[in-house]
Amino acid sequence: MSDSDSDAAAERVNNPAGESHPVLLDCCGGLSNVDYSKMDLKPMEELLKLINFHDPSFRIAVIAIIFNPLFWNVVARWEHSTRSLSRLFGSPYLACYCLGFIIILLNIYRSHSMTMAMKAQARWEVMDRTGVFYAGVTLMVLGTLLVVSSFLALGFTGTFLGDYFGILMDEKVTGFPFNIIKNPMYWGSTANYLGLALIGASPVGLVLTAIVGVAYKVALRFEGRHLHLIRTSISSAKSKSREQKEKHGRSLARERCKRRGIKETCF
């Protein structure tokens, strides 16, 4: 018996029924073994057919989504560099309140424009189900909880960029909801929009929600770095000021000792 015959016999013993086993994908090159031509893209094609990317309401919603974080980041950095708003309003607190009020109005308009875009375009039958509806309601409840609880934890100035105005909190907020998720205000807002899209069975709502998530993700990359620099510089300045006060206090104590004629070393 040749070697090939013995190998075949051994294979029949190990697999007597002649069952075929799927070939496992290699861990490193697994995706290269996938035949993408056999993927069913009909659901995606059906979804895209329901979305009119040239609709004016869709374009307005996209502009509002992108403009909002761009606006408050640019204005906040300008304020931090120039203190122009604080001088204009005569107080950093009043300037922060005014900027926060403008941001609230912009967010209301963004929500309105997204709602109008969803109403103007077709619903998707796949999403028009009771289970999807209640999933959307759940997301909106959770999103609202994250937004409201983070606002209560941070306060108005903590929520609306008070750091850029030199208004810092006494200590870092570590309680709910910051102990379960980072940036709960942003992701709670995103969850609200996703829930709204599911409730309305709106495919264009899903696309707009994805754009909201990307816009927030980009904004967080810039905000995180800048806020770290702001807090580091302020902490360093406070530390130097504290050292100077302590040094000044020790020098005053030595002067009092000298005036009293105390020979032993004071402080």
Steps between C-alpha positions, in 0.01 A plus 500: 500500500634838401525797738207674328281192542584476869420871548165453328422201718586693813274785390210255447553361851497848653201610292300183421185685393689706249379822664648821371626745760522873437850631459585740779614844397856583576517741795721748318384464142142394572328797338700448183339154469149645501321506165335843514324435169270257683392752764134598494498876449128526422405642846763772463390578144139516615596735783695736274213513247278645772739789571502810285840659562407795279199596709541857637379402847766227517774744400382758753505236775855393408619863505339555842660182637849595385470872579403468867816339647716700259342825620535444872856369471615797290328758723622336823862491380476859383370601843777311676764671286362854506247525787296717261160368609583543868600862438195561282254372763704625795514155661618153397188351659262721303694430179483125566125519566444685170706249302317213670164652408609528134617137502162391638320686219731343239434153640124561490528602135714192424236274653229680303690469170562128558133444578395684184740290292358179647142607431584602143637160403368146484463255785665156484267203539776293661515751787124556521445244777389509860831365631698766317262770625548401866876471448491861382298605805752327727790676331332838540435436869862395559632789292291754687615351830865540398453857377301622802715326762825627346357855492404477866844366588692766305273800540443761230856631475648152522278383217543801274878541477563689822861377498573722200375800696725418796207358699624171642324254726653436842559134421451251218150352476518123548142412597212387282492500201873565462581182690335284233578682173729774373343813352142402595357827369617429146414131491168558674411750229603249232284231663203740490538552126541128437188433704311763302608334174385158621165633620441663162632196306713755318799385295613859449484537879755220534735678260460832679560334837822350365609848390422631851718228652790574265471876561511446877793260470702755304402779742610293799845446353557876482321587825682237702846621405421867548323452832795296628735788413267753666469303822872422512597865455248619760611234749862602445413867551309422821791294627747784434268750665467278806879463522546875474247562776671246725840655427364848573348374826831351612685824423246702702540259791876541492462878502276481807755279672777750432296792630426310821867423544453124490839349426400142432399407150140570414330298228 
